[in-house]
């Protein structure tokens, strides 16, 4: 008797679940991750903290220019441009709107004064190893700079016009008056560097000595950071920029800046290795605890 073939067992209705997988030991990573982050943060911030805490070198601190300076990175010559046509006519003209006008240019006498200044700079050897000439964009100053460059065989590419920091001091209501009236301004300056000439509504600034001091300090900050070991000739259209700058460099009470008056075409060297210590004047009128900025 033939046996019937065996029939396969029916498949189970549900497959047995696979064995559970072992759980990863995340607790180790959770413990290590914060530590690693802290170490990474420390490794990144340590150099930054070191830069912040270590005293900056003189090269890094050169941008923080203060008056009077402990030292100067460059050699400087201060030059007042020759007389303008306005000055030859005996008129004060300080409105910056007029600084590029023909009458703000050198008069014939002013051109001769600028030529003498150029020859004096040559005799001093100012540009023997080349130099930079920084004139105000005012006509008379830029024309004087071109004469200085020509006499000293300096390429015009080394004339750097300055557009605002070397503007003539704004004299407010004294605009258009005769040159002799500047003595009234200086009498006011001797009382306080914050005194301003009376204002006027024609757009002429009325600047105090302190205002000029800010401008020339900003100029020196640029020059001291832009150049190193160079010679720079600063050409100003008026005396006040230069007298205030020189007062600041030597630590003189700003109320006495007019003692350092520059005549048209005058040249003065600034010795970077011998900025003198300020000496308190005997007069109590000029008592100053923090020269050159005195109130």
C-alpha positions in Angstrom: 0.0 0.0 0.0 1.4 3.2 -1.1 1.9 5.8 1.6 0.7 9.2 0.9 3.3 11.8 0.5 3.9 13.8 3.6 2.5 17.3 3.4 4.7 20.1 4.6 3.8 21.7 7.8 2.0 25.0 7.3 4.1 28.1 8.0 3.5 29.7 11.2 1.1 32.5 11.2 3.6 35.0 12.8 7.4 34.9 12.5 9.2 34.9 15.8 10.7 38.3 16.6 14.4 38.7 16.0 16.6 38.7 19.1 17.0 42.2 20.5 20.2 44.1 19.5 22.5 45.2 22.2 22.1 48.8 23.1 25.1 51.0 22.3 26.9 52.4 25.3 26.0 56.0 24.6 26.8 56.9 28.2 30.5 56.8 27.4 30.0 59.4 24.6 27.8 61.5 26.7 30.4 61.7 29.3 33.3 62.4 26.9 31.6 64.9 24.6 31.4 67.8 27.0 35.0 67.3 28.0 36.1 67.3 24.4 34.2 70.5 23.7 35.7 72.2 26.7 39.2 71.2 25.5 38.5 72.4 22.0 37.1 75.7 23.3 40.2 76.1 25.5 42.5 75.4 22.6 40.8 78.0 20.4 40.6 80.8 23.0 44.0 80.4 24.6 45.9 82.2 21.7 43.2 85.0 21.7 43.5 85.5 25.4 47.2 85.6 25.1 47.0 88.3 22.5 44.6 90.3 24.7 46.6 90.0 27.9 50.1 90.4 26.6 51.2 94.1 26.3 51.2 95.1 22.6 54.5 95.8 20.9 55.4 99.4 19.9 54.6 98.5 16.3 51.0 97.4 17.3 50.5 100.5 19.4 51.7 103.0 16.8 48.1 103.8 15.8 47.4 105.2 19.3 49.2 108.5 18.7 49.2 110.8 21.7 50.6 114.3 22.2 53.4 114.8 23.2 54.8 111.6 21.6 57.4 109.5 23.4 59.0 109.0 20.0 58.4 109.6 16.3 58.7 106.9 13.6 59.5 109.5 10.9 61.5 112.7 10.3 59.3 115.8 9.8 59.6 119.3 8.4 56.9 121.9 9.0 56.4 124.4 6.2 54.0 127.3 5.9 53.2 128.0 2.3 54.0 131.4 0.9 51.4 134.2 0.9 48.2 133.8 -1.0 46.7 136.5 -3.2 44.2 137.2 -0.4 47.0 137.5 2.2 49.0 139.9 0.0 45.9 142.0 -0.2 45.7 141.9 3.6 42.5 139.9 3.9 41.7 136.9 6.1 40.1 134.1 4.0 39.5 130.8 5.8 36.2 129.5 4.4 37.1 126.0 2.9 34.8 126.8 -0.1 37.5 129.3 -1.3 40.5 127.0 -0.8 40.7 126.0 -4.5 40.0 129.5 -5.9 42.6 131.4 -7.9 42.9 134.0 -5.2 43.8 131.3 -2.7 46.9 130.5 -4.8 50.3 131.9 -4.3 50.9 135.6 -5.0 54.1 136.5 -6.8 55.7 137.3 -3.4 54.3 134.0 -2.1 55.9 132.1 -4.9 59.3 133.6 -4.0 58.7 132.6 -0.4 57.9 129.1 -1.4 61.0 128.9 -3.6 63.2 130.1 -0.6 61.6 127.4 1.5 62.3 124.8 -1.1 66.0 125.8 -1.3 66.2 125.8 2.5 64.8 122.2 2.6 67.5 121.3 0.0 70.3 122.8 2.1 68.9 120.8 5.1 69.1 117.6 3.1 65.4 117.0 3.7 64.9 114.9 0.6 68.4 113.4 0.0 67.0 109.9 0.5 63.6 110.9 -1.0 60.7 112.3 1.0 56.9 112.6 1.0 55.3 116.0 0.7 51.9 116.4 2.4 50.3 119.7 1.5 46.8 121.0 2.2 44.7 120.8 -1.0 44.4 124.6 -0.6 45.8 126.2 -3.7 48.8 128.0 -2.1 49.9 124.9 -0.2 49.7 122.6 -3.2 51.5 125.1 -5.4 54.2 125.4 -2.7 54.5 121.6 -2.6 55.0 121.5 -6.4 57.9 124.1 -6.1 59.4 122.1 -3.2 59.2 118.9 -5.3 60.8 120.5 -8.3 63.7 122.1 -6.5 64.4 118.9 -4.6 64.0 116.6 -7.6 61.1 114.7 -6.1 58.6 113.0 -8.4 55.1 114.5 -8.3 53.7 111.1 -7.3 55.2 111.7 -3.9 53.0 114.7 -3.3 50.0 113.5 -1.2 47.3 116.1 -1.0 45.5 116.4 2.3 41.8 117.3 2.0 40.6 118.4 5.5 43.1 117.9 8.4 45.3 120.8 7.1 42.6 123.2 6.2 43.3 126.7 7.4 41.8 127.4 10.8 38.3 128.6 10.4 38.0 132.1 11.9 34.3 132.6 11.8 33.2 136.2 12.0 36.8 137.3 11.3 36.4 136.1 7.7 37.1 138.9 5.3 38.6 141.2 7.9 42.2 142.5 7.8 45.1 140.4 8.7 45.9 142.5 11.8 42.7 141.4 13.5 44.2 137.9 14.0 45.8 139.3 17.2 42.3 139.5 18.8 41.9 135.7 18.1 45.3 135.0 19.7 44.3 137.0 22.8 41.2 134.8 23.2 43.4 131.7 22.6 45.6 132.7 25.5 42.7 132.5 27.9 41.5 129.0 26.9 42.1 126.6 24.0 38.4 126.0 23.9 37.6 129.6 23.0 36.1 129.9 19.5 35.9 133.0 17.2 32.4 134.3 16.9 30.3 132.3 14.5 29.1 133.6 11.1 26.4 132.4 8.8 28.4 132.3 5.5 29.6 128.7 6.2 33.0 129.6 7.6 33.9 127.3 10.5 34.8 129.0 13.8 37.4 126.7 15.3 39.1 126.8 18.7 42.7 125.8 19.3 41.4 122.5 20.7 39.6 121.9 17.4 42.8 122.4 15.4 44.6 120.2 17.9 42.3 117.3 17.1 42.8 117.7 13.4 46.6 117.8 13.5 46.7 114.9 16.0 44.6 112.8 13.5 47.0 113.8 10.8 50.0 112.7 12.8 48.3 109.4 13.6 47.9 108.7 9.9 51.5 109.7 9.1 53.0 107.7 11.9 51.1 104.5 11.0 51.4 104.9 7.2 55.2 105.5 7.1 58.2 104.3 9.1 61.7 105.8 8.9 60.6 108.2 6.1 60.8 112.0 5.8 57.5 113.9 5.6 57.2 117.5 4.7 53.9 119.0 6.0 52.8 122.1 4.1 50.1 124.2 5.7 48.3 127.3 4.3 48.3 129.1 7.6 50.4 129.3 10.8 47.9 127.9 13.3 48.0 124.3 12.1 51.8 124.3 12.4 52.0 126.2 15.7 49.4 124.0 17.4 51.1 120.9 16.0 54.5 122.0 17.2 53.1 122.9 20.6 51.6 119.4 20.8 54.8 117.7 19.8 56.9 119.5 22.4 54.2 119.5 25.2 53.7 123.2 25.3 50.5 124.6 26.8 48.2 125.1 23.8 47.2 128.5 25.0 50.8 129.6 24.1 50.7 128.3 20.5 51.0 131.8 19.1 54.5 131.9 20.6 55.4 129.5 17.8 54.0 131.7 15.0 55.2 130.6 11.5 55.8 133.4 8.9 54.9 132.7 5.3 57.5 130.4 3.7 59.1 129.4 7.0 60.6 126.0 7.5 61.2 124.2 10.8 62.5 120.6 11.2 61.1 118.4 13.9 63.7 116.2 15.5 62.2 112.8 16.2 64.9 111.8 18.7 64.7 114.8 21.0 61.1 115.7 21.9 61.8 118.0 24.8 60.2 117.6 28.2 57.6 120.3 28.9 58.7 122.9 31.4 56.0 124.7 33.4 56.3 128.5 32.7 56.8 130.7 35.7 53.6 132.7 35.0 50.5 131.5 36.9 48.4 132.6 33.9 49.7 129.6 32.0 49.4 127.0 34.8 48.8 123.7 33.1 48.5 120.3 34.8 48.3 118.2 31.6 50.1 119.8 28.7 49.5 120.3 25.9 45.7 120.0 26.6 45.0 122.6 29.2 41.7 124.0 30.4 
